Amino acid sequence: MSDRYEHLAERLDAIVEDLDEIMFEQLREAAAEKTGRPADDKRLTQARRAIEKASHLLRGGFSD
């Protein structure tokens, strides 16, 4: 893999970590307030999965 792709994959991994932090904080707040699942949880989870997939693809995963 080119260094360029690896660099992009690493940046995407950092975004996944940021999303994890946001999601965890929202879940913690919802649990404390007993409000149930945060409104953005599904959307953030879908975005996280898409970014993880992109990172994996850049590293040569999911060969056709």
C-alpha angles and dihedrals in degrees: 000000000000120000088240093060092045090052091051091047090052091051090051090050089054090052090052088054090050091051090049090055093049092047093047091050091050091049091048091051092046091050092049091049093038091228099137128232114000114250093239096046097098094045093047091047091052091048091048092052092048092051092048089051091050091051091050092048092052089054090056100264128144097038116198 
